[in-house]
Amino acid sequence: MGENWVRCVRCHEVFEAADEACPRCGHVYEPPVAQPAAAEGLYSDRYAGSEFAPEPEPQASVMLPPRRSPLPYLIGGGILLVAGFVFSVVAGMWGGSPGPGFGPVLVVGASRLTPMPAPLPSSLVATLNQLSGSDLTASLAVQSRADVDVRVTGKAQSMTATFTGSISGANQDGLITQSPGATNGNYRLYNGRTYARSTSSVPWSATGNLPSYLVIAPLFGLTEDRMLQLVAVEIRNGQTVDHFRTTAWWKPDVNRMAMMDTSGLGIKPDTFRLDLWTAADGSPVAAQFSATNTAVDGTKLIDIETTYTFSDAGATPTIADPMATPGPSPSAHRS
């Protein structure tokens, strides 16, 4: 028996290939066709250039920018963070911490310019120099009143005060009247001492000091630039004047402004205003003061108004020492 055995592809009978036909079903045996040897290598190499792997189209090359080192950015960012941290710590030491922990970090520049204050108008400088100086001379008329509503003490109250005379630096001379009150008469304040007389026909006599609210100079207590602001340039009684008004920085002595003691009226004003009109050289022309305390329904519980009228500002001082010995009268010339 031979050793070349095959299997029928139809009935699977095993027989020798030399018989050439299956003894069971008669199917003719056909030897298998030898398969080509498999090529070695990659798919792209085996089929390069064929329809299964066409040649790729050439691509444009892309130029990439040179890679920069992140070190400068890290250093710069670190400097800003450190500066912000130091600023926040210093701010906390100065102003106190607003709450637990650190607040927002603020990064500021190395230098900060301090804004220059706006220059004062020349008219305001001249006015403040006049009012705060010790050589202001002028004739002056003051009229003042204070009204208190009945609901404050159960009885309506009213007070008035007037002054007619002159001032020269810290000296003053004039007629003072008060109603109700006993301070009525001609008073002269000279070199810090007070003199009085009932009429101009009797000599002066030294008396007790004037109450502080009857001492006029220094005028209005305007001691700082920020207490006064220019409102406008106006025409008043045919004269060009500068109109000033006090600011919230001004805290007046109400008794001196009203020329009366208001402590016994049972209520204090809480709103104040002074309007001042001056000539171009800063000399005072007129002023109006108001002080009020108003109820929620609009009623003025206390209402104080004072007006000041100036004239002959800058004139030669005429207030003399009341105790000076009068000089001899010039005698008639004899030929």
TORKOL-4160 file (C-alpha; in steps of 0.2 Angstrom, whole numbers, padded with zeros to 4 digits, m for minus):
335
<pt num="1" X="0000" Y="0000" Z="0000"/>
<pt num="2" X="0006" Y="0018" Z="m0004"/>
<pt num="3" X="0008" Y="0031" Z="0009"/>
<pt num="4" X="0001" Y="0046" Z="m0001"/>
<pt num="5" X="m0017" Y="0045" Z="0006"/>
<pt num="6" X="m0030" Y="0059" Z="0003"/>
<pt num="7" X="m0047" Y="0063" Z="0008"/>
<pt num="8" X="m0062" Y="0065" Z="m0004"/>
<pt num="9" X="m0068" Y="0082" Z="m0004"/>
<pt num="10" X="m0086" Y="0076" Z="m0008"/>
<pt num="11" X="m0089" Y="0061" Z="0004"/>
<pt num="12" X="m0073" Y="0062" Z="0014"/>
<pt num="13" X="m0068" Y="0044" Z="0010"/>
<pt num="14" X="m0050" Y="0041" Z="0013"/>
<pt num="15" X="m0040" Y="0033" Z="m0002"/>
<pt num="16" X="m0024" Y="0033" Z="m0010"/>
<pt num="17" X="m0020" Y="0047" Z="m0022"/>
<pt num="18" X="m0014" Y="0035" Z="m0035"/>
<pt num="19" X="m0031" Y="0028" Z="m0037"/>
<pt num="20" X="m0036" Y="0045" Z="m0045"/>
<pt num="21" X="m0054" Y="0043" Z="m0040"/>
<pt num="22" X="m0064" Y="0040" Z="m0024"/>
<pt num="23" X="m0069" Y="0022" Z="m0023"/>
<pt num="24" X="m0085" Y="0026" Z="m0014"/>
<pt num="25" X="m0092" Y="0041" Z="m0024"/>
<pt num="26" X="m0081" Y="0041" Z="m0039"/>
<pt num="27" X="m0076" Y="0059" Z="m0038"/>
<pt num="28" X="m0060" Y="0062" Z="m0047"/>
<pt num="29" X="m0046" Y="0068" Z="m0036"/>
<pt num="30" X="m0037" Y="0085" Z="m0040"/>
<pt num="31" X="m0021" Y="0088" Z="m0031"/>
<pt num="32" X="m0021" Y="0105" Z="m0022"/>
<pt num="33" X="m0013" Y="0120" Z="m0030"/>
<pt num="34" X="0003" Y="0126" Z="m0021"/>
<pt num="35" X="0001" Y="0143" Z="m0013"/>
<pt num="36" X="0014" Y="0157" Z="m0016"/>
<pt num="37" X="0026" Y="0160" Z="m0001"/>
<pt num="38" X="0020" Y="0175" Z="0010"/>
<pt num="39" X="0031" Y="0190" Z="0008"/>
<pt num="40" X="0039" Y="0197" Z="0023"/>
<pt num="41" X="0039" Y="0215" Z="0029"/>
<pt num="42" X="0027" Y="0229" Z="0033"/>
<pt num="43" X="0010" Y="0231" Z="0023"/>
<pt num="44" X="0015" Y="0248" Z="0017"/>
<pt num="45" X="0032" Y="0241" Z="0010"/>
<pt num="46" X="0024" Y="0226" Z="0002"/>
<pt num="47" X="0011" Y="0236" Z="m0007"/>
<pt num="48" X="0020" Y="0252" Z="m0010"/>
<pt num="49" X="0016" Y="0260" Z="m0026"/>
<pt num="50" X="0001" Y="0249" Z="m0030"/>
<pt num="51" X="m0018" Y="0254" Z="m0029"/>
<pt num="52" X="m0019" Y="0248" Z="m0011"/>
<pt num="53" X="m0005" Y="0260" Z="m0005"/>
<pt num="54" X="m0003" Y="0275" Z="m0016"/>
<pt num="55" X="0011" Y="0287" Z="m0015"/>
<pt num="56" X="0007" Y="0301" Z="m0002"/>
<pt num="57" X="0006" Y="0319" Z="m0008"/>
<pt num="58" X="0021" Y="0330" Z="m0002"/>
<pt num="59" X="0016" Y="0341" Z="0013"/>
<pt num="60" X="0022" Y="0359" Z="0016"/>
<pt num="61" X="0034" Y="0360" Z="0031"/>
<pt num="62" X="0028" Y="0370" Z="0046"/>
<pt num="63" X="0041" Y="0381" Z="0055"/>
<pt num="64" X="0039" Y="0382" Z="0074"/>
<pt num="65" X="0044" Y="0397" Z="0084"/>
<pt num="66" X="0059" Y="0394" Z="0095"/>
<pt num="67" X="0053" Y="0389" Z="0112"/>
<pt num="68" X="0056" Y="0403" Z="0125"/>
<pt num="69" X="0061" Y="0399" Z="0143"/>
<pt num="70" X="0047" Y="0403" Z="0156"/>
<pt num="71" X="0060" Y="0409" Z="0169"/>
<pt num="72" X="0058" Y="0428" Z="0166"/>
<pt num="73" X="0039" Y="0426" Z="0167"/>
<pt num="74" X="0040" Y="0416" Z="0183"/>
<pt num="75" X="0053" Y="0429" Z="0191"/>
<pt num="76" X="0041" Y="0444" Z="0186"/>
<pt num="77" X="0026" Y="0436" Z="0193"/>
<pt num="78" X="0035" Y="0432" Z="0209"/>
<pt num="79" X="0040" Y="0450" Z="0211"/>
<pt num="80" X="0022" Y="0456" Z="0208"/>
<pt num="81" X="0015" Y="0444" Z="0221"/>
<pt num="82" X="0028" Y="0448" Z="0234"/>
<pt num="83" X="0025" Y="0467" Z="0231"/>
<pt num="84" X="0006" Y="0465" Z="0233"/>
<pt num="85" X="0009" Y="0454" Z="0249"/>
<pt num="86" X="0020" Y="0468" Z="0257"/>
<pt num="87" X="0008" Y="0482" Z="0252"/>
<pt num="88" X="m0007" Y="0472" Z="0260"/>
<pt num="89" X="0003" Y="0469" Z="0276"/>
<pt num="90" X="0009" Y="0488" Z="0278"/>
<pt num="91" X="m0009" Y="0493" Z="0274"/>
<pt num="92" X="m0016" Y="0482" Z="0288"/>
<pt num="93" X="m0003" Y="0489" Z="0300"/>
<pt num="94" X="m0008" Y="0507" Z="0296"/>
<pt num="95" X="m0027" Y="0506" Z="0294"/>
<pt num="96" X="m0031" Y="0490" Z="0304"/>
<pt num="97" X="m0037" Y="0474" Z="0297"/>
<pt num="98" X="m0055" Y="0474" Z="0291"/>
<pt num="99" X="m0058" Y="0457" Z="0296"/>
<pt num="100" X="m0050" Y="0440" Z="0299"/>
<pt num="101" X="m0037" Y="0434" Z="0286"/>
<pt num="102" X="m0029" Y="0444" Z="0272"/>
<pt num="103" X="m0039" Y="0456" Z="0261"/>
<pt num="104" X="m0037" Y="0457" Z="0243"/>
<pt num="105" X="m0019" Y="0459" Z="0237"/>
<pt num="106" X="m0017" Y="0476" Z="0228"/>
<pt num="107" X="m0002" Y="0478" Z="0217"/>
<pt num="108" X="0003" Y="0496" Z="0215"/>
<pt num="109" X="0017" Y="0505" Z="0206"/>
<pt num="110" X="0034" Y="0509" Z="0214"/>
<pt num="111" X="0029" Y="0528" Z="0215"/>
<pt num="112" X="0013" Y="0537" Z="0218"/>
<pt num="113" X="0011" Y="0556" Z="0215"/>
<pt num="114" X="0002" Y="0566" Z="0228"/>
<pt num="115" X="m0010" Y="0578" Z="0220"/>
<pt num="116" X="m0006" Y="0596" Z="0222"/>
<pt num="117" X="m0020" Y="0606" Z="0231"/>
<pt num="118" X="m0029" Y="0618" Z="0220"/>
<pt num="119" X="m0024" Y="0636" Z="0222"/>
<pt num="120" X="m0035" Y="0647" Z="0232"/>
<pt num="121" X="m0044" Y="0661" Z="0223"/>
<pt num="122" X="m0035" Y="0678" Z="0226"/>
<pt num="123" X="m0051" Y="0685" Z="0232"/>
<pt num="124" X="m0052" Y="0672" Z="0246"/>
<pt num="125" X="m0034" Y="0675" Z="0251"/>
<pt num="126" X="m0037" Y="0693" Z="0253"/>
<pt num="127" X="m0053" Y="0691" Z="0263"/>
<pt num="128" X="m0046" Y="0679" Z="0275"/>
<pt num="129" X="m0031" Y="0691" Z="0277"/>
<pt num="130" X="m0043" Y="0705" Z="0281"/>
<pt num="131" X="m0054" Y="0695" Z="0293"/>
<pt num="132" X="m0040" Y="0686" Z="0303"/>
<pt num="133" X="m0028" Y="0702" Z="0303"/>
<pt num="134" X="m0027" Y="0713" Z="0318"/>
<pt num="135" X="m0028" Y="0730" Z="0309"/>
<pt num="136" X="m0045" Y="0729" Z="0301"/>
<pt num="137" X="m0055" Y="0745" Z="0304"/>
<pt num="138" X="m0073" Y="0748" Z="0300"/>
<pt num="139" X="m0089" Y="0755" Z="0305"/>
<pt num="140" X="m0102" Y="0741" Z="0309"/>
<pt num="141" X="m0120" Y="0739" Z="0312"/>
<pt num="142" X="m0126" Y="0722" Z="0319"/>
<pt num="143" X="m0144" Y="0716" Z="0322"/>
<pt num="144" X="m0148" Y="0699" Z="0329"/>
<pt num="145" X="m0164" Y="0690" Z="0335"/>
<pt num="146" X="m0167" Y="0672" Z="0342"/>
<pt num="147" X="m0184" Y="0664" Z="0342"/>
<pt num="148" X="m0189" Y="0648" Z="0351"/>
<pt num="149" X="m0205" Y="0639" Z="0348"/>
<pt num="150" X="m0218" Y="0636" Z="0361"/>
<pt num="151" X="m0216" Y="0617" Z="0361"/>
<pt num="152" X="m0198" Y="0618" Z="0367"/>
<pt num="153" X="m0202" Y="0625" Z="0385"/>
<pt num="154" X="m0220" Y="0627" Z="0384"/>
<pt num="155" X="m0218" Y="0646" Z="0381"/>
<pt num="156" X="m0212" Y="0655" Z="0366"/>
<pt num="157" X="m0196" Y="0665" Z="0369"/>
<pt num="158" X="m0188" Y="0679" Z="0359"/>
<pt num="159" X="m0172" Y="0689" Z="0361"/>
<pt num="160" X="m0164" Y="0703" Z="0352"/>
<pt num="161" X="m0147" Y="0712" Z="0352"/>
<pt num="162" X="m0140" Y="0726" Z="0342"/>
<pt num="163" X="m0123" Y="0735" Z="0340"/>
<pt num="164" X="m0119" Y="0751" Z="0332"/>
<pt num="165" X="m0101" Y="0757" Z="0332"/>
<pt num="166" X="m0084" Y="0754" Z="0325"/>
<pt num="167" X="m0070" Y="0741" Z="0327"/>
<pt num="168" X="m0051" Y="0743" Z="0325"/>
<pt num="169" X="m0041" Y="0728" Z="0327"/>
<pt num="170" X="m0046" Y="0721" Z="0344"/>
<pt num="171" X="m0053" Y="0737" Z="0350"/>
<pt num="172" X="m0072" Y="0741" Z="0348"/>
<pt num="173" X="m0083" Y="0756" Z="0353"/>
<pt num="174" X="m0102" Y="0757" Z="0351"/>
<pt num="175" X="m0119" Y="0756" Z="0358"/>
<pt num="176" X="m0125" Y="0739" Z="0364"/>
<pt num="177" X="m0143" Y="0735" Z="0367"/>
<pt num="178" X="m0151" Y="0718" Z="0372"/>
<pt num="179" X="m0169" Y="0714" Z="0375"/>
<pt num="180" X="m0173" Y="0707" Z="0387"/>
<pt num="181" X="m0157" Y="0711" Z="0397"/>
<pt num="182" X="m0148" Y="0724" Z="0406"/>
<pt num="183" X="m0133" Y="0726" Z="0394"/>
<pt num="184" X="m0138" Y="0743" Z="0387"/>
<pt num="185" X="m0127" Y="0758" Z="0384"/>
<pt num="186" X="m0111" Y="0764" Z="0377"/>
<pt num="187" X="m0096" Y="0752" Z="0379"/>
<pt num="188" X="m0078" Y="0754" Z="0373"/>
<pt num="189" X="m0066" Y="0740" Z="0373"/>
<pt num="190" X="m0048" Y="0746" Z="0372"/>
<pt num="191" X="m0032" Y="0736" Z="0375"/>
<pt num="192" X="m0042" Y="0722" Z="0383"/>
<pt num="193" X="m0050" Y="0733" Z="0396"/>
<pt num="194" X="m0069" Y="0738" Z="0396"/>
<pt num="195" X="m0076" Y="0756" Z="0399"/>
<pt num="196" X="m0094" Y="0761" Z="0399"/>
<pt num="197" X="m0104" Y="0777" Z="0400"/>
<pt num="198" X="m0123" Y="0780" Z="0400"/>
<pt num="199" X="m0122" Y="0795" Z="0388"/>
<pt num="200" X="m0109" Y="0804" Z="0377"/>
<pt num="201" X="m0110" Y="0819" Z="0389"/>
<pt num="202" X="m0102" Y="0810" Z="0404"/>
<pt num="203" X="m0084" Y="0803" Z="0406"/>
<pt num="204" X="m0079" Y="0785" Z="0403"/>
<pt num="205" X="m0077" Y="0774" Z="0418"/>
<pt num="206" X="m0068" Y="0757" Z="0419"/>
<pt num="207" X="m0081" Y="0742" Z="0422"/>
<pt num="208" X="m0081" Y="0724" Z="0422"/>
<pt num="209" X="m0076" Y="0714" Z="0407"/>
<pt num="210" X="m0088" Y="0712" Z="0393"/>
<pt num="211" X="m0096" Y="0695" Z="0391"/>
<pt num="212" X="m0087" Y="0685" Z="0378"/>
<pt num="213" X="m0102" Y="0685" Z="0366"/>
<pt num="214" X="m0102" Y="0704" Z="0365"/>
<pt num="215" X="m0084" Y="0705" Z="0359"/>
<pt num="216" X="m0084" Y="0706" Z="0341"/>
<pt num="217" X="m0066" Y="0704" Z="0335"/>
<pt num="218" X="m0059" Y="0693" Z="0328"/>
<pt num="219" X="m0073" Y="0692" Z="0316"/>
<pt num="220" X="m0083" Y="0676" Z="0313"/>
<pt num="221" X="m0069" Y="0664" Z="0319"/>
<pt num="222" X="m0064" Y="0660" Z="0301"/>
<pt num="223" X="m0047" Y="0652" Z="0305"/>
<pt num="224" X="m0044" Y="0640" Z="0290"/>
<pt num="225" X="m0045" Y="0641" Z="0271"/>
<pt num="226" X="m0057" Y="0626" Z="0270"/>
<pt num="227" X="m0070" Y="0635" Z="0281"/>
<pt num="228" X="m0075" Y="0647" Z="0267"/>
<pt num="229" X="m0079" Y="0645" Z="0248"/>
<pt num="230" X="m0082" Y="0657" Z="0234"/>
<pt num="231" X="m0100" Y="0657" Z="0228"/>
<pt num="232" X="m0101" Y="0670" Z="0214"/>
<pt num="233" X="m0096" Y="0688" Z="0210"/>
<pt num="234" X="m0112" Y="0698" Z="0212"/>
<pt num="235" X="m0119" Y="0716" Z="0211"/>
<pt num="236" X="m0125" Y="0722" Z="0229"/>
<pt num="237" X="m0132" Y="0740" Z="0231"/>
<pt num="238" X="m0123" Y="0744" Z="0215"/>
<pt num="239" X="m0106" Y="0738" Z="0220"/>
<pt num="240" X="m0097" Y="0723" Z="0213"/>
<pt num="241" X="m0094" Y="0711" Z="0227"/>
<pt num="242" X="m0087" Y="0693" Z="0230"/>
<pt num="243" X="m0100" Y="0681" Z="0238"/>
<pt num="244" X="m0093" Y="0668" Z="0250"/>
<pt num="245" X="m0101" Y="0655" Z="0260"/>
<pt num="246" X="m0095" Y="0644" Z="0275"/>
<pt num="247" X="m0092" Y="0625" Z="0273"/>
<pt num="248" X="m0095" Y="0611" Z="0284"/>
<pt num="249" X="m0078" Y="0614" Z="0292"/>
<pt num="250" X="m0084" Y="0630" Z="0300"/>
<pt num="251" X="m0090" Y="0627" Z="0318"/>
<pt num="252" X="m0096" Y="0644" Z="0324"/>
<pt num="253" X="m0097" Y="0651" Z="0342"/>
<pt num="254" X="m0116" Y="0654" Z="0341"/>
<pt num="255" X="m0117" Y="0666" Z="0356"/>
<pt num="256" X="m0104" Y="0677" Z="0348"/>
<pt num="257" X="m0112" Y="0676" Z="0331"/>
<pt num="258" X="m0129" Y="0681" Z="0339"/>
<pt num="259" X="m0122" Y="0693" Z="0352"/>
<pt num="260" X="m0132" Y="0685" Z="0365"/>
<pt num="261" X="m0131" Y="0671" Z="0378"/>
<pt num="262" X="m0142" Y="0657" Z="0370"/>
<pt num="263" X="m0138" Y="0644" Z="0383"/>
<pt num="264" X="m0154" Y="0647" Z="0393"/>
<pt num="265" X="m0166" Y="0645" Z="0378"/>
<pt num="266" X="m0168" Y="0626" Z="0381"/>
<pt num="267" X="m0162" Y="0620" Z="0364"/>
<pt num="268" X="m0147" Y="0622" Z="0353"/>
<pt num="269" X="m0146" Y="0624" Z="0334"/>
<pt num="270" X="m0138" Y="0611" Z="0324"/>
<pt num="271" X="m0138" Y="0619" Z="0306"/>
<pt num="272" X="m0127" Y="0634" Z="0303"/>
<pt num="273" X="m0123" Y="0646" Z="0288"/>
<pt num="274" X="m0114" Y="0662" Z="0285"/>
<pt num="275" X="m0115" Y="0672" Z="0269"/>
<pt num="276" X="m0101" Y="0685" Z="0267"/>
<pt num="277" X="m0100" Y="0698" Z="0254"/>
<pt num="278" X="m0083" Y="0707" Z="0252"/>
<pt num="279" X="m0075" Y="0721" Z="0241"/>
<pt num="280" X="m0062" Y="0716" Z="0228"/>
<pt num="281" X="m0048" Y="0720" Z="0241"/>
<pt num="282" X="m0056" Y="0708" Z="0254"/>
<pt num="283" X="m0064" Y="0721" Z="0265"/>
<pt num="284" X="m0080" Y="0715" Z="0272"/>
<pt num="285" X="m0096" Y="0723" Z="0265"/>
<pt num="286" X="m0110" Y="0713" Z="0273"/>
<pt num="287" X="m0114" Y="0696" Z="0281"/>
<pt num="288" X="m0129" Y="0686" Z="0286"/>
<pt num="289" X="m0128" Y="0672" Z="0299"/>
<pt num="290" X="m0142" Y="0659" Z="0302"/>
<pt num="291" X="m0143" Y="0645" Z="0315"/>
<pt num="292" X="m0158" Y="0633" Z="0316"/>
<pt num="293" X="m0165" Y="0617" Z="0324"/>
<pt num="294" X="m0180" Y="0611" Z="0314"/>
<pt num="295" X="m0193" Y="0598" Z="0319"/>
<pt num="296" X="m0198" Y="0584" Z="0308"/>
<pt num="297" X="m0214" Y="0593" Z="0303"/>
<pt num="298" X="m0203" Y="0608" Z="0297"/>
<pt num="299" X="m0206" Y="0619" Z="0312"/>
<pt num="300" X="m0191" Y="0629" Z="0317"/>
<pt num="301" X="m0189" Y="0625" Z="0336"/>
<pt num="302" X="m0175" Y="0638" Z="0337"/>
<pt num="303" X="m0172" Y="0651" Z="0324"/>
<pt num="304" X="m0157" Y="0664" Z="0325"/>
<pt num="305" X="m0153" Y="0677" Z="0312"/>
<pt num="306" X="m0140" Y="0690" Z="0313"/>
<pt num="307" X="m0135" Y="0703" Z="0300"/>
<pt num="308" X="m0119" Y="0713" Z="0299"/>
<pt num="309" X="m0117" Y="0729" Z="0288"/>
<pt num="310" X="m0099" Y="0736" Z="0286"/>
<pt num="311" X="m0094" Y="0754" Z="0280"/>
<pt num="312" X="m0078" Y="0764" Z="0279"/>
<pt num="313" X="m0068" Y="0748" Z="0279"/>
<pt num="314" X="m0049" Y="0753" Z="0280"/>
<pt num="315" X="m0052" Y="0770" Z="0287"/>
<pt num="316" X="m0040" Y="0778" Z="0299"/>
<pt num="317" X="m0043" Y="0771" Z="0317"/>
<pt num="318" X="m0054" Y="0783" Z="0328"/>
<pt num="319" X="m0055" Y="0772" Z="0344"/>
<pt num="320" X="m0044" Y="0782" Z="0357"/>
<pt num="321" X="m0039" Y="0778" Z="0375"/>
<pt num="322" X="m0054" Y="0783" Z="0385"/>
<pt num="323" X="m0043" Y="0787" Z="0400"/>
<pt num="324" X="m0031" Y="0798" Z="0390"/>
<pt num="325" X="m0029" Y="0816" Z="0397"/>
<pt num="326" X="m0036" Y="0827" Z="0384"/>
<pt num="327" X="m0023" Y="0840" Z="0377"/>
<pt num="328" X="m0025" Y="0858" Z="0379"/>
<pt num="329" X="m0036" Y="0867" Z="0367"/>
<pt num="330" X="m0027" Y="0878" Z="0354"/>
<pt num="331" X="m0028" Y="0896" Z="0360"/>
<pt num="332" X="m0032" Y="0911" Z="0350"/>
<pt num="333" X="m0017" Y="0920" Z="0342"/>
<pt num="334" X="m0013" Y="0937" Z="0349"/>
<pt num="335" X="m0004" Y="0949" Z="0338"/>
